[in-house]
Amino acid sequence: MIPVDNQELIDFMEQHGGLRQKYSPRTKISNLEEKIIILLTGVMHLEDGKEKEPFILTYLNDNYLLDLQILKAEHSKEIFFSSDTEIEVIEMNRNKFFELIKRKASLLEWVVVSNSKIVSKIYTESSKFYINSTLKIIRSFRSLLEENILVADEKRDGWYRMLPFMTRRNLASYCQLSRKTLGQELKLLEEQELLVWDSKGMFVNAEKLERGDSNI
C-alpha cells in the first residue's frame, strides 16, 4: 500500500516506547492530538464530528501512520478516528516521536507518504459533494474496493461483499446522502446489476463499477 518499508518504523516506535494496543469494533480513539499511531491491522474511519450528524470522511485499512494534527490541525477537536473492526495499533507520544525521528531521515519518507496519501483520500472523498447521488455511491464503492475493505465472493468472479459494519447509516454517512435517498439509489443500482443482495448481504460488481461513470 505504501511504497516504503514500514517494518523499520514499527521497530523504531516499539524500541522507543511505542505501545501495541487493540481496540474492539465501534471504539472512538481518544486523545489523538497527543499521539502518533500506526494502524497495523483492521479497518477504521475518519469522522467529522463538527455537525449535528457526524459524517464519515474516509475509511482506512492497515499500514497507515495517523497524525491528526497534520491532517486537520485547525479542526483537531472535531475530527476523530473510530474502529469498524477489531484493530491493532502502535501508539506513541507525538512530541517524542517527532523529536526522535529527526535522527532517522530514512523514516521521514514513510511519514510524508502516509500523511499525503490520507490527505489525498480526504480531498477525493470530499469531492463527492459536487456530484449526483448515484455517482456518490459508485465512487464510494470504488474507494472501498481500492482500500481492500470489501471481500471477494468465492463463488462469483468479480463480485465483492460489503462487510457487516457497513450499515445503512454508515453507508449513507460515507456517501453524503440521507438514508432515504440512499435506499432509492441502491434500488436503481440493483436494477442496473451493479449490486445484488443475498442472505450474506450486499455484493457489488467491480467491473460494472469501473464503467459506472459512463453509464450515468
trRosetta pair geometry for C-beta under 8 A, 3 or more apart (Angstrom, degrees):
i j d omega theta_ij theta_ji phi_ij phi_ji
1 62 7.4 148 5 96 156 81
1 63 4.7 132 56 88 132 140
1 64 8.0 -67 122 -60 139 74
2 6 6.4 82 69 -58 121 115
2 63 5.6 -162 7 152 107 112
2 64 7.6 141 -42 -94 132 51
2 110 6.8 77 143 -145 136 75
2 113 5.4 124 -159 119 104 124
2 114 5.8 -10 -113 -80 149 80
2 117 6.7 -113 -99 -16 95 157
3 113 7.0 -127 45 -162 76 157
4 109 5.4 153 -86 109 161 111
4 110 4.8 -132 90 -85 136 81
4 113 6.2 145 6 27 120 154
5 8 5.2 69 108 -1 108 106
5 9 7.9 160 111 -3 66 86
5 110 7.7 -72 69 -82 47 125
6 9 5.3 -54 -161 39 57 113
6 10 6.1 61 142 -25 79 101
6 38 7.4 156 -173 -168 117 138
6 63 5.8 -144 -30 -142 168 91
6 110 6.3 135 -102 -145 67 133
7 10 5.4 -50 -146 36 37 114
7 11 6.2 37 156 -18 68 104
8 11 5.9 -55 -149 38 28 110
8 12 6.2 32 151 -23 63 109
8 106 6.9 -55 137 117 155 118
8 107 6.5 -144 116 -88 110 95
8 110 7.7 -171 71 -36 103 152
9 12 5.4 -52 -145 35 32 116
9 13 6.4 31 157 -19 66 104
9 38 6.7 145 123 -87 117 156
9 65 7.1 -73 157 -76 153 127
9 107 5.3 127 -93 -140 90 112
9 110 5.2 -133 -53 108 140 163
9 111 7.9 157 -119 -55 139 77
10 13 6.1 -57 -150 35 28 107
10 14 6.4 18 157 -11 64 110
10 38 6.5 -130 -92 91 76 156
10 40 7.5 80 -114 -99 126 107
10 90 6.4 146 -138 -7 74 155
11 14 6.0 -63 -147 42 29 105
11 15 6.0 28 157 -20 66 112
12 15 5.9 -60 -146 37 25 110
12 16 6.4 -6 163 5 62 115
12 100 7.7 163 168 129 107 124
12 101 7.7 81 147 -98 143 83
12 104 6.4 38 -131 -107 148 179
12 107 6.2 -45 14 -85 169 154
13 16 6.3 -79 -147 50 26 92
13 17 8.0 -80 176 68 57 52
13 18 3.3 25 155 -17 90 159
13 38 6.6 -165 -6 5 165 127
13 90 5.0 103 114 137 141 139
13 92 5.2 -123 -155 -41 102 142
13 97 7.2 1 -114 -117 92 105
14 18 5.0 -74 -75 66 40 102
14 20 7.5 9 -103 -40 109 93
14 90 6.5 -83 -65 -139 83 139
15 18 8.0 20 32 24 41 98
16 92 7.2 46 95 -139 94 136
16 96 7.2 -178 147 147 113 112
16 97 7.9 133 102 -104 130 57
16 100 5.5 87 -168 -150 165 171
17 92 6.4 110 95 -131 84 94
17 93 7.4 -10 108 13 129 99
17 96 6.9 -28 64 132 136 152
18 90 4.5 36 159 170 122 110
18 91 6.5 165 -158 76 76 33
18 92 4.0 -47 -98 -68 86 110
18 97 8.0 65 -77 -92 106 104
19 90 6.8 159 76 -154 30 64
19 91 5.4 -23 61 58 85 88
19 92 7.5 152 14 -75 66 60
20 40 7.7 -6 -134 -5 97 152
20 88 6.5 -2 -170 -175 97 100
20 89 7.4 162 -149 87 52 38
20 90 5.5 -35 -89 -95 59 73
21 88 7.2 167 85 -152 42 56
21 89 5.5 -18 61 64 89 85
21 90 7.5 141 15 -107 77 24
21 91 5.6 14 3 -4 127 116
22 86 6.4 5 -176 -178 102 100
22 87 7.0 170 -151 87 57 44
22 88 5.1 -26 -97 -98 78 76
22 89 8.0 156 -90 20 32 67
23 27 4.2 -135 177 68 112 148
23 29 6.5 -71 -84 -80 165 97
23 83 4.7 174 107 -28 118 154
23 86 7.0 173 86 -152 49 55
23 87 5.2 -4 54 56 96 91
23 89 7.2 12 -2 8 109 110
24 27 5.5 108 64 -38 65 122
24 83 7.0 146 97 89 30 143
24 86 5.8 -29 -126 -103 42 83
25 83 5.7 -133 -127 118 35 100
25 84 6.1 -7 -143 157 92 25
25 85 5.5 -29 -91 -133 101 20
25 86 6.0 -60 -43 -53 76 54
25 165 6.4 -138 -157 -97 129 127
26 82 7.0 -1 -147 174 36 108
26 83 6.7 -63 -2 79 16 80
26 84 7.4 52 -61 -119 55 34
26 165 7.9 -164 -56 -136 86 111
27 82 6.7 174 83 -155 38 67
27 83 4.7 16 46 30 87 115
28 80 5.7 23 -162 140 100 140
28 81 7.6 138 -155 86 55 47
28 82 5.0 -30 -98 -101 62 92
29 32 6.0 72 115 -64 99 109
29 37 7.5 -65 167 6 152 166
29 44 7.8 4 -9 -152 127 146
29 80 6.8 175 61 180 68 95
29 81 4.8 -12 42 79 117 98
29 82 7.0 -164 3 -90 78 36
29 83 7.1 91 -40 -31 101 90
29 89 7.9 32 -117 17 149 161
30 80 7.5 -12 -97 -142 48 129
31 34 5.1 -32 170 35 93 112
31 35 6.3 80 117 -14 84 111
32 35 5.4 -76 -139 50 44 102
32 37 7.4 -72 -131 2 92 119
32 66 7.3 -57 -157 131 123 113
32 68 4.4 83 126 -11 117 142
32 76 7.7 -145 88 -171 95 97
32 80 6.6 154 10 -133 134 71
32 81 6.3 109 -78 15 154 105
33 68 6.0 -80 -84 80 51 125
33 69 6.1 88 -144 -63 68 98
33 76 5.0 89 -96 155 107 133
33 77 7.5 -6 -53 -74 138 65
33 94 7.7 -82 148 -2 40 152
34 93 6.7 -41 159 -138 85 70
34 94 5.9 -156 174 8 32 110
35 91 5.2 -33 -158 -159 130 98
35 92 6.8 123 -158 65 76 37
35 93 6.8 -69 -109 -109 55 29
35 94 5.7 140 177 -43 4 92
36 65 6.9 0 178 -176 99 96
36 66 7.2 162 -164 79 53 57
36 67 5.4 -8 -120 -92 87 89
36 91 7.6 144 76 -156 45 50
36 92 5.3 -27 62 68 91 91
36 93 7.6 15 16 105 86 19
36 94 4.7 121 -33 -105 88 69
36 97 4.4 -61 30 26 144 169
36 98 7.6 140 -45 -39 147 84
37 65 7.6 168 91 -156 39 52
37 66 4.9 -13 66 56 86 106
37 89 4.6 10 -179 174 117 130
37 90 6.5 164 -153 79 65 47
37 91 4.9 -20 -99 -99 97 67
37 92 7.4 161 -86 20 48 68
38 63 7.9 -8 -179 -139 94 28
38 64 7.1 180 -151 91 58 40
38 65 5.0 -27 -100 -101 83 67
38 66 7.2 172 -92 11 28 78
38 89 6.3 158 75 -159 45 75
38 90 4.9 4 47 48 97 98
39 42 7.1 -114 -172 64 101 84
39 44 6.5 -134 -119 22 138 124
39 60 6.2 116 38 129 170 122
39 62 5.5 -143 125 -120 98 35
39 63 6.8 -50 84 16 86 19
39 64 4.8 17 34 51 115 85
39 65 8.0 -148 13 -74 74 22
39 66 6.3 68 -28 -23 99 117
39 87 6.4 -47 -146 -171 93 123
39 89 5.5 -36 -103 -102 47 93
40 62 6.3 -17 139 -138 22 93
40 63 7.7 56 -130 -63 29 49
40 87 7.7 133 53 177 72 76
40 88 4.5 -48 65 97 117 95
40 89 6.1 -179 4 -99 89 31
40 90 6.6 82 -42 -17 115 86
41 62 5.4 6 -111 -97 32 120
41 87 6.4 178 90 -148 60 54
41 88 4.8 31 42 35 96 102
42 61 7.6 -135 115 -141 28 60
42 62 6.6 117 40 -64 41 89
42 83 6.5 -6 145 -150 135 104
42 84 7.7 167 167 60 92 72
42 85 4.7 -153 -152 83 91 100
42 86 5.6 -121 -104 98 134 45
42 87 3.2 -144 79 -99 148 67
42 88 6.4 132 -4 10 118 61
43 59 6.3 -4 -170 -175 103 107
43 60 7.1 158 -152 82 55 48
43 61 5.1 -16 -101 -100 80 81
43 62 8.0 -52 -74 -25 50 76
43 83 7.5 109 88 -164 53 63
43 84 4.5 -45 104 62 100 114
43 85 4.7 71 36 12 90 106
43 87 7.1 -133 44 -79 29 106
43 149 5.7 90 -116 -127 136 103
43 163 7.5 133 29 61 162 161
43 165 7.3 173 87 57 129 149
44 59 7.5 163 90 -154 32 63
44 60 5.5 -17 66 61 79 97
44 81 5.4 32 154 180 131 102
44 82 6.3 171 -162 86 88 36
44 83 4.8 -50 -101 -105 96 49
44 84 6.0 177 -104 3 33 83
44 87 5.6 1 -49 -65 110 157
45 56 5.0 -21 163 -149 142 110
45 57 7.3 154 172 50 90 66
45 58 6.7 -177 -151 94 78 37
45 59 4.8 -40 -96 -100 91 63
45 60 6.9 161 -98 13 36 77
45 81 7.2 167 85 -150 34 62
45 82 5.9 -18 60 61 81 85
45 84 6.1 65 -13 -41 98 116
45 174 7.7 -90 -142 -92 147 110
46 56 7.4 110 74 -164 50 63
46 57 4.5 -47 97 58 99 114
46 58 5.3 14 40 51 109 79
46 60 7.0 66 -25 -17 94 113
46 71 7.6 -110 -138 154 148 155
46 79 6.6 9 -179 -179 93 107
46 80 7.8 175 -151 93 55 28
46 81 5.8 -34 -98 -97 61 71
46 118 7.7 105 -36 -170 151 112
46 122 7.1 -51 85 -92 149 106
47 54 5.2 43 168 160 111 123
47 55 7.1 178 -153 91 75 27
47 56 5.4 -42 -101 -103 80 56
47 57 6.6 -172 -99 2 22 86
47 79 6.9 168 85 -153 46 62
47 80 5.8 -21 61 66 93 73
47 81 7.4 144 15 -108 83 21
47 82 5.6 12 -3 5 130 117
48 51 6.8 48 119 7 99 97
48 54 6.1 177 86 -156 50 78
48 55 5.6 -7 54 59 100 75
48 56 8.0 -178 16 -96 76 10
48 57 5.6 93 -26 -51 98 107
48 75 7.6 -8 -135 149 92 142
48 78 6.6 20 -163 135 67 96
48 79 5.5 -26 -106 -102 58 86
49 54 4.3 -19 -107 -104 60 122
49 78 5.3 -155 68 -176 78 63
49 79 6.7 175 17 -91 83 29
49 80 6.1 14 -11 13 129 103
50 54 7.9 103 23 -108 38 77
50 75 6.6 -67 -49 -157 136 116
50 78 3.8 23 -66 -173 95 139
50 79 7.7 -25 -27 -55 98 69
51 54 6.3 157 61 -88 84 36
51 55 6.7 19 45 -5 134 95
53 173 7.6 -142 151 -109 99 100
54 173 7.3 22 106 -150 64 134
55 173 4.7 -172 -137 -169 66 86
55 174 7.5 164 -179 -74 83 28
55 176 6.5 52 -168 -98 146 70
56 59 7.3 19 167 -57 124 78
56 170 6.4 45 -25 -163 148 75
56 173 4.6 87 4 120 95 108
56 174 4.3 -30 75 -83 124 74
57 79 7.6 5 -13 -141 143 114
57 122 5.5 -1 165 -127 122 88
57 125 5.8 115 174 96 60 144
57 126 7.3 -10 -148 -64 89 86
58 118 7.4 167 81 -158 147 73
58 121 4.7 96 -148 138 161 114
58 122 5.7 -106 -15 -85 133 59
58 125 4.8 -152 -77 -24 94 157
58 143 7.3 -106 -140 167 87 142
59 84 7.3 -12 -135 -7 107 150
59 143 7.2 129 40 129 99 108
59 144 6.4 34 51 -104 144 76
59 147 5.8 150 96 99 99 167
59 149 5.7 14 127 -71 142 160
59 174 7.3 1 -35 -125 104 136
60 64 5.2 -54 -171 7 131 154
60 66 7.8 127 108 -80 174 116
60 118 7.1 -6 -92 -111 126 103
60 121 7.9 124 -82 96 85 168
60 147 7.0 -123 -126 -156 25 133
61 147 4.8 127 12 160 118 95
61 148 5.5 -149 101 72 153 86
61 149 5.2 -155 -59 -75 139 83
64 114 5.4 140 -153 -162 60 109
64 117 7.4 -130 -119 83 99 121
64 118 6.3 91 -157 -66 129 117
65 110 6.7 94 -17 138 141 93
65 111 5.8 -75 89 -117 158 60
65 114 4.1 88 35 103 93 162
65 115 6.9 -51 84 -48 99 77
66 71 7.7 -25 -161 -25 68 137
66 81 6.5 15 -174 -60 155 155
66 118 7.5 111 -110 -78 68 165
67 70 4.3 39 105 18 116 113
67 71 6.4 151 87 -17 63 89
67 94 6.9 114 -134 -129 94 115
67 111 7.7 37 -16 -161 139 98
67 115 6.1 -29 42 -94 112 117
68 71 5.6 -60 -142 40 34 110
68 72 6.5 -42 -177 48 70 85
68 76 5.3 105 136 -137 108 95
68 79 6.6 175 -155 94 108 104
68 80 7.8 -4 -117 -111 143 42
68 81 7.5 -124 -78 -22 113 103
69 72 8.0 -98 -139 66 15 46
69 73 5.0 42 -175 -105 63 81
69 76 5.7 2 -96 -94 59 141
69 94 7.0 88 9 -168 132 158
70 73 6.8 20 -97 -55 14 97
70 115 5.2 -37 119 -143 140 140
71 79 7.5 -124 104 112 115 149
71 115 6.8 -140 -71 -150 77 90
71 118 6.0 -52 -107 114 119 126
71 119 6.3 -161 -130 -78 72 82
71 122 7.2 125 -168 -29 103 154
72 75 4.5 -49 160 59 113 97
72 76 6.0 160 98 -75 82 57
72 79 4.9 48 72 27 152 155
73 76 6.0 -15 -152 -42 30 110
75 78 4.7 -63 -179 50 89 110
75 79 5.3 68 119 -14 103 111
76 79 6.5 -69 -131 46 28 95
83 86 7.1 28 167 -125 136 19
83 87 4.6 -138 -125 4 118 119
84 163 7.7 94 142 99 122 132
84 165 4.2 122 -179 141 97 158
84 166 7.9 30 -166 -59 137 64
84 170 7.9 96 -120 -149 118 157
85 163 7.5 -48 -64 159 115 150
85 165 6.4 -120 -60 -25 69 148
92 96 6.5 -115 163 79 96 109
92 97 4.8 107 112 -69 122 112
93 96 4.1 62 82 17 109 114
93 97 6.5 -178 87 -19 53 86
94 97 5.6 -55 -148 31 30 115
94 98 6.6 14 163 -8 66 106
95 98 6.4 -63 -149 41 28 99
95 99 6.2 28 155 -20 64 111
96 99 5.7 -59 -147 37 30 112
96 100 6.2 22 159 -14 66 111
97 100 6.2 -68 -153 40 24 104
97 101 6.0 16 160 -20 66 114
98 101 5.7 -50 -130 36 34 110
98 102 7.0 55 162 -38 58 90
99 102 6.4 -44 -171 6 29 114
100 103 6.3 -60 -178 29 48 106
100 104 7.2 13 140 4 75 111
101 104 5.3 -71 -150 51 54 100
101 107 5.5 -105 -149 87 102 125
101 108 6.6 131 155 -76 110 74
101 111 6.9 71 170 -38 157 148
104 107 4.4 27 121 13 113 115
104 108 7.4 163 102 -31 68 78
105 108 5.5 -37 -158 6 47 119
106 109 7.1 -45 -179 17 39 106
107 110 5.3 -47 -165 31 59 116
107 111 6.5 58 142 -20 78 101
108 111 5.5 -54 -152 36 39 113
108 112 6.2 36 153 -18 71 107
109 112 5.8 -57 -146 39 31 109
109 113 6.0 29 158 -18 67 110
110 113 6.0 -58 -144 38 25 108
110 114 6.2 22 160 -18 63 111
111 114 6.1 -60 -147 37 24 108
111 115 6.4 14 161 -9 63 111
112 115 6.3 -63 -146 42 26 103
112 116 6.0 25 158 -19 64 114
113 116 5.8 -59 -144 39 26 111
113 117 6.2 29 157 -24 63 107
114 117 5.8 -55 -150 32 28 112
114 118 6.6 21 156 -14 63 105
115 118 5.9 -56 -148 38 33 108
115 119 6.2 32 155 -17 67 107
116 119 5.8 -55 -144 39 30 110
116 120 6.1 34 155 -21 64 108
117 120 5.7 -55 -148 36 28 113
117 121 6.5 31 151 -21 62 104
118 121 5.5 -51 -150 33 34 114
118 122 6.5 36 151 -21 65 102
119 122 5.6 -52 -151 33 33 113
119 123 6.6 31 153 -16 65 104
120 123 5.9 -55 -149 37 32 109
120 124 6.2 31 153 -18 66 108
121 124 5.7 -57 -146 39 30 111
121 125 6.1 27 157 -17 67 108
121 143 7.5 110 -152 -151 97 121
122 125 5.9 -55 -144 39 28 108
122 126 6.1 29 156 -22 64 110
123 126 5.7 -56 -144 36 29 112
123 127 6.7 39 154 -32 61 100
124 127 5.9 -49 -159 18 31 115
124 143 7.4 155 116 -98 121 123
125 128 6.1 -32 -178 -2 46 114
125 140 7.9 67 -134 -104 89 75
125 143 6.7 54 -89 -105 94 166
126 129 6.2 -15 173 -9 59 113
127 130 6.1 -50 -176 29 61 107
127 131 7.4 46 138 -14 76 108
128 131 5.8 -69 -153 37 49 106
128 135 7.6 -170 -141 115 81 86
128 136 4.7 94 -176 -125 112 82
128 139 5.9 -167 -98 80 107 133
128 140 6.9 43 -107 -57 157 90
128 175 7.1 -122 159 -161 149 48
128 176 5.6 152 108 23 115 133
129 176 6.1 -100 -91 165 64 167
131 135 4.3 -79 148 88 128 130
131 136 5.9 167 85 -59 99 73
131 139 7.3 77 66 1 153 141
132 135 5.2 85 60 17 75 103
132 136 7.1 -127 103 -14 37 91
132 216 7.1 180 65 165 127 132
133 136 5.5 -51 -152 26 32 117
133 137 6.9 27 155 -14 64 101
133 175 7.9 58 -161 153 68 117
133 177 5.8 84 -140 -106 97 128
133 181 5.6 -114 -137 166 144 119
133 185 5.1 -137 136 -79 112 140
134 137 6.1 -59 -161 35 34 106
134 138 6.4 29 149 -16 69 109
134 185 5.5 -169 -91 -149 62 114
134 188 6.7 -71 -103 94 114 135
134 189 7.1 158 -144 -65 92 99
134 212 7.9 -159 147 176 98 110
134 216 5.3 174 100 -128 132 127
135 138 5.4 -53 -139 40 39 112
135 139 5.8 31 163 -14 72 108
135 212 7.3 147 -115 132 64 112
135 213 6.7 56 -121 -107 108 73
135 216 5.8 180 -64 92 92 176
136 139 6.4 -61 -144 42 22 102
136 140 6.2 24 155 -21 60 111
136 175 4.7 100 138 -175 106 87
136 176 5.9 -112 -157 56 138 94
136 177 6.1 143 101 -45 146 111
137 140 5.6 -57 -147 36 29 113
137 141 6.4 30 156 -19 65 105
137 175 5.2 10 -87 -132 62 140
137 177 7.5 -14 -61 -10 92 148
137 182 7.2 135 -87 -135 120 76
137 185 5.5 168 -19 131 147 134
137 186 7.2 -165 -145 -76 158 68
137 189 6.6 -111 110 -48 142 149
138 141 5.9 -56 -152 35 29 110
138 142 6.5 31 150 -21 63 105
138 189 7.7 180 -72 -110 85 130
138 194 7.4 -57 -104 -177 94 155
138 209 5.8 169 -159 -149 85 80
138 212 4.0 -176 -152 138 145 158
138 213 7.1 179 114 -59 148 62
138 216 7.4 -126 -5 -48 153 137
139 142 5.3 -46 -146 33 37 117
139 143 6.5 42 153 -22 65 100
140 143 5.8 -51 -153 32 33 112
140 144 6.7 32 150 -17 63 104
140 171 7.6 119 132 -160 146 75
140 174 5.5 116 -151 129 133 104
140 175 4.7 -82 -26 -92 160 80
141 144 5.7 -55 -152 36 35 112
141 145 6.5 36 150 -19 66 104
141 150 7.8 33 -164 -50 76 146
141 204 5.1 -153 -162 -168 136 170
141 209 5.5 -120 103 -128 122 140
142 145 5.6 -55 -152 35 34 112
142 146 6.3 32 153 -18 68 106
142 209 5.5 175 -74 153 85 123
142 210 7.5 115 -110 -83 114 55
142 212 7.9 -134 -50 29 117 136
143 146 5.7 -54 -145 38 32 111
143 147 6.2 23 157 -12 65 111
144 147 5.9 -62 -144 43 29 106
144 149 4.5 -85 -165 61 80 118
144 150 5.2 80 133 -33 106 101
144 162 7.8 14 145 -116 159 79
144 166 7.9 26 -124 -94 151 149
145 148 7.6 30 177 -73 34 32
145 149 7.6 -85 -65 43 19 77
145 150 5.5 -27 -90 29 62 125
145 160 6.2 137 -105 45 96 169
145 204 7.7 -109 -61 89 115 126
145 206 5.9 133 -137 -116 151 100
145 209 7.0 146 -12 87 151 156
149 163 6.7 -96 162 1 83 126
150 160 3.8 64 137 154 126 123
150 161 6.3 161 -171 66 84 39
150 162 6.3 -38 -119 -89 96 44
150 163 7.1 -147 -113 -23 45 86
150 204 6.9 -65 -142 43 159 109
151 160 6.3 148 68 -163 33 76
151 161 4.6 -26 64 55 94 99
151 163 6.5 99 -13 -72 108 86
152 159 7.6 108 -158 83 55 51
152 160 5.6 -42 -94 -104 44 78
152 161 7.8 -18 70 10 4 84
153 156 4.5 1 103 50 136 85
153 157 7.9 -120 77 -59 94 15
153 159 4.2 -7 19 88 134 100
153 160 6.6 -137 -16 -88 84 24
153 161 5.9 113 -72 -36 84 96
153 203 5.9 20 -55 -133 135 135
156 159 4.1 15 101 22 114 132
156 203 7.3 68 67 164 137 156
158 205 5.8 27 135 -154 101 77
158 206 5.3 -128 -167 38 73 96
158 207 5.3 -19 -162 -9 132 107
159 196 7.4 -30 -140 36 135 112
159 203 4.6 24 175 168 111 125
159 204 7.0 158 -153 76 66 30
159 205 5.7 -35 -98 -95 72 63
159 206 7.5 -153 -90 -6 21 83
160 203 6.4 152 72 -156 31 75
160 204 5.6 -26 61 60 88 81
160 205 8.0 159 17 -93 78 17
160 206 6.0 72 -10 -52 117 99
161 200 6.2 -47 -133 126 138 117
161 201 5.8 88 -166 74 99 114
161 202 7.2 131 -152 83 59 46
161 203 5.2 -38 -91 -96 60 81
162 166 4.8 -98 176 68 106 138
162 171 7.8 -1 -160 -83 145 130
162 201 5.6 -128 64 143 87 125
162 202 4.5 10 21 72 127 97
162 203 7.3 -142 -3 -82 78 31
162 204 7.1 75 -49 -12 94 102
163 166 5.6 99 65 -2 68 102
164 167 8.0 19 164 -63 54 72
164 201 7.0 -128 -84 -82 63 148
165 170 6.8 8 144 22 70 171
166 170 5.5 -127 -145 88 45 125
166 171 5.4 66 174 -63 91 97
167 170 4.8 94 49 11 76 100
167 171 6.8 -143 92 -4 37 89
168 171 5.8 -57 -141 41 28 109
168 172 6.1 30 158 -20 64 108
168 179 5.6 66 147 -141 109 108
168 182 6.6 150 -166 102 85 139
168 183 7.3 16 -150 -69 127 91
169 172 6.0 -57 -148 36 26 109
169 173 6.4 26 154 -18 62 108
169 179 6.6 -27 -95 -86 54 123
170 173 5.6 -56 -148 37 31 113
170 174 6.1 28 156 -17 67 109
171 174 5.7 -55 -144 39 30 110
171 175 6.0 18 160 -8 66 112
171 182 6.3 127 109 -162 101 146
172 175 6.0 -63 -139 47 26 101
172 177 5.1 -102 -152 79 74 79
172 178 6.4 -18 -168 158 127 15
172 179 4.6 -66 -70 -82 162 62
172 181 7.8 117 -136 63 104 84
172 182 4.4 -104 -96 -30 90 150
173 176 7.6 22 176 -74 29 38
175 182 6.2 123 64 -104 141 108
177 181 4.6 -123 -177 86 109 116
177 182 4.7 135 102 -61 128 85
177 185 7.1 -65 -159 12 167 141
178 181 4.7 90 55 10 85 101
178 182 6.8 -145 92 -8 43 87
179 182 5.4 -50 -144 36 34 117
179 183 6.4 39 156 -23 65 103
180 183 5.9 -55 -155 32 29 111
180 184 6.7 25 151 -15 63 106
181 184 5.7 -56 -151 37 35 111
181 185 6.2 30 155 -16 69 109
182 185 5.9 -62 -147 40 29 107
182 186 6.2 31 157 -23 66 107
183 186 5.9 -53 -145 32 28 111
183 187 6.8 32 155 -21 61 102
184 187 6.0 -56 -160 29 31 112
184 188 6.9 28 148 -16 64 104
185 188 5.6 -53 -153 35 39 112
185 189 6.4 36 151 -16 69 105
186 189 5.6 -54 -146 40 35 110
186 190 6.3 41 152 -24 65 103
186 195 6.8 -55 -159 68 81 145
186 202 7.9 -59 -157 -129 127 143
187 190 5.6 -52 -149 33 31 114
187 191 6.6 34 151 -20 63 102
188 191 5.7 -52 -153 32 34 113
188 192 6.6 23 151 -9 65 107
189 192 5.6 -59 -148 44 36 107
189 194 4.4 -69 -175 59 92 118
189 195 5.2 40 124 17 110 107
190 193 7.4 37 -179 -79 35 30
190 194 7.4 -89 -74 52 26 72
190 195 5.4 -60 -86 76 67 85
190 196 6.7 111 -138 -96 87 41
190 197 7.3 -18 -118 -11 131 96
192 208 7.5 161 133 174 98 135
192 215 7.1 129 -165 140 141 140
193 196 7.3 7 -146 -58 62 96
193 205 6.9 19 141 -2 75 149
193 208 6.7 -152 105 -101 80 170
194 204 6.4 -3 152 -150 76 81
194 205 5.6 -127 -153 39 43 101
194 208 4.8 -148 -111 117 74 128
194 209 6.3 105 -159 -71 107 68
194 212 6.6 61 -118 -98 142 109
195 202 5.9 2 -178 -174 121 99
195 203 6.4 161 -155 84 69 48
195 204 4.8 -30 -97 -99 91 67
195 205 7.0 -143 -75 0 41 80
196 202 7.6 161 84 -153 37 56
196 203 5.2 -13 60 60 83 101
196 205 8.0 64 -4 -40 94 98
197 201 7.2 -87 -143 154 73 25
197 202 5.5 -31 -99 -98 77 65
197 203 7.5 174 -88 17 27 77
198 201 7.4 -4 62 43 63 31
198 203 7.1 12 12 -6 99 117
200 203 7.9 47 83 -50 105 104
204 209 6.1 45 159 -55 114 128
205 208 4.2 42 96 25 118 112
205 209 6.4 170 88 -19 60 85
206 209 5.7 -57 -149 33 30 114
206 210 6.7 33 154 -23 64 102
207 210 5.8 -52 -157 28 33 113
207 211 6.9 14 152 -3 64 106
208 211 5.8 -61 -149 46 39 102
208 212 6.6 73 145 -65 64 82
209 212 5.1 -16 -156 -28 38 124
211 214 5.6 -60 -175 45 71 109
211 215 5.9 61 132 -22 89 113
212 215 5.8 -73 -149 41 32 106
212 216 6.4 31 160 -30 71 108
213 216 6.1 -59 -151 23 29 110
